Amino acid sequence: MGDALSNSNTDHSILGRFWLSGQDESSSIPGVMEFGSEGAAVRLEGALTERGLLADATVYARLQGSHDTATLFNCFASATFGASKKVVYSKLDSTLIALGSLREDLGGHAVRFRLPGSETWFHEPCFNVDFGKTSEDVVVHFKAFESTEYRLSDGLAIERLYVATVPMGNWGMERFEVSRPLAYRICSTSRLGFDRLWEEMYRLRRLLEFFSQQRFPHTGMALYDARGVAEGTPDIDIRHSSTRTIKVGKFEWDQQLVLFDDIKDRFPALLRRWFEVHRGNPEPFERYFAAFDRGSEDIILHFLWNVAALEELHKIRTARKDFYLLDRLKDIRARWSAAFDTQPPDTVLEQIKDSRHYYAHAAGDLREKAAKDWVLLRYGHFLAALSNLEILALLGFPDDEVVKIARKYWMRESLALKMFPGGGGS
């Protein structure tokens, strides 16, 4: 084990000493921490406890690297025993690591992060090219730094940042690259805990996912804690694991719900409104995005989550809690009658109601009436489309604009119940 530790210091494998929070650094033991974009794993000489086991613990680290300290949260550990029944070495896993921090109350005055893929939705020109009188006279212009700020309530502000890096020393090369990624920064006038900052990051991400109907992962998270935001460089890098991995795929222009170019002037107001309604009424959004995240992996859950989201959205709009599902569906159909090519008949709404009762409550007497397979999937997408209309109205879009959005091909097909095999609206 000792030889392995002495030769393990790389960019993602760092030598260090580790000890439990609440204990003194003098009790630390050597180990190697391996980390990537998500979480960390540590191989220790010996263990932090007598039996080598840990559950939901916090561990501090003194490291040999660009970050000389770290705090590992949500730690769990397993151990390997020798012939003497003593721990020879142990392995420690952490789902949240703060590189550059030695404090348990993780937080800061700002968090910076990226949502790869979201820059496409903003559809902003980043470079300008001027062609001179000859083919040899070409000039490329770009801003090395560009920032747009949006003020929220509670002393919060959101920034969109383009920060360019230009590699030097490339003389004689035929290709010259400039990296100008889009990053976001959420700033607060007071220090906030990481959980609160994560909530605000989550809300921003969900707004962009709703408008674009694309999924974006959180990457490159960093906190401004000891250093002020004005210094420009965060002092804590965050590695955070998730139960679900989001892969950046091809941006589908024809699936966007709302184009940024169409709402550019209203975007600050829509952003503030989204944060207000999301904070005040999280339930419908949690259910909507539970279905959104998993797509059609499980058509029953996709259907049930979309039913629940639409019910909660209807409660917000009407403040009526005494409606049954069928009454809500009929009221929503009447509200958005102009959005349908042909309004769904009562038989469809009744089957949606029966299907919800069958799948949610195991109502065996409704087995034959409940929708299945492609029909159930079609209903899930129909309900999601209705939720889109309700959310747009909740954000302040005028009804005629919402109806115009509903006329887009994929929304139109979902509302007409023509998605997937056998679609025909009945």
Beta strands, then each sheet from edge to edge (+ up, - down):
strand 1: 13-20
strand 2: 29-35
strand 3: 40-45
strand 4: 54-63
strand 5: 69-81
strand 6: 87-94
strand 7: 96-99
strand 8: 107-114
strand 9: 128-131
strand 10: 138-141
strand 11: 145-151
strand 12: 156-163
strand 13: 182-193
strand 14: 219-224
strand 15: 236-240
sheet 1: 11+ 12- 13+ 8- 14+ 15- 7+ 5- 4+ 1- 2+ 3- 6+
sheet 2: 9+ 10-
end
